Amino acid sequence: MELDGIEAELKRLNINPDACKDVVRKYWNNVARAIARVKEALQQGWCTNPTGLFIKSCKESLKPIKALVDTSITEWFNSAYKNRIVIGMTGRHTAFPDGVPVSLQEMMELYPMPKWS
């Protein structure tokens, strides 16, 4: 992403690009992740200060929440599959070995990893 593209993207997200110039220069490698985090936060409706979240995300190299959640779900599923607790997963549903579908959240509560990993 080029600097002009970054500035346009920040404006689309209601982030003041002028307030972020120094942060963008200093933390260039974190800018794309920070933008993704702000987009996600705005879509989910929990961000009231996009400029502040962008700056914090750049400085702390914060990844989008979805990436963090997906990683833990992937680890849980891989371990559950290996231990024959589930046979598959589609979207937010898993299936017991007998094929009975169960919501992912319910399965993760029924079978937390530390018990069997």
Phi, psi and omega in degrees: 000134179269164184302320178296319178295322178297313181299317179295319180295319178298318179298318178299331181267011182060037176252133180284108182297328180296325180286346186249000185304313181294320180295317180298316179295315185286325185242040185311318183294341183261355188298313183298318178294322180295319177297316179299321180295317179295316178303312180299316181297320178292319178296323181279346175082016181255359181262119177254351182222080183301322180297314180297317179295320179298312181298313179298317181296322177295310184295323185260005180054043182282134178271161174300145180303317182303319179298319179292317180294316181299324178297315181292324177293317179299315178298316179299310183299314181301318179291318179295320179294315179300324180270010177059034176274325177232158177248349180184172180212135175227119182059242181250027178232145176242175178223134172295164178304333178276003176092357180290123180283143179219143179297146180303316181300316180297317179297318181293330176284321179291323184232073176294142186307317185303336181290331188223001183282000000 
